[in-house]
Amino acid sequence: MADTVRNNMVVTRKPHTCWGCLGVFPAGSSLMACTAADGGRIATTYWCAVCDEIWQEDQNGPDDGVMEGEIKNRDEKHWQEVSKNISERACHGKESATPD
């Protein structure tokens, strides 16, 4: 199991793919960057606001990690609902970072 080293919001300097939905975000996007260490290897994954919110909701679920694209693929209807809610909040100036 991986140990989280750092988990923070960043403004990207280059395009990144969200680990949870595989959405592609251009440079200048606000994404959560999660850096983890596992077996002597360190890796950083990037998470859009939608996937990060769903992951936070699911913290009581299994603790075996998330496969690439799993957040959206597991329940696309719920993912779309959360995306819509975040977009509506963004219209009111409260959030950003939903995939194109």
RAQUI-V720989 format. One record per helix or strand. SS is the DSSP state (H for helix, E for strand). FROM is the first residue (numbers start at 0). TO is the last residue. If there is no record, write none. Layout:
# RAQUI-V720989
{{SS & FROM & TO} {SS & FROM & TO}}
This chain:
# RAQUI-V720989
{{E & 2 & 10} {E & 15 & 17} {E & 23 & 24} {E & 29 & 37} {E & 40 & 46} {H & 48 & 56} {H & 69 & 73} {H & 75 & 90}}
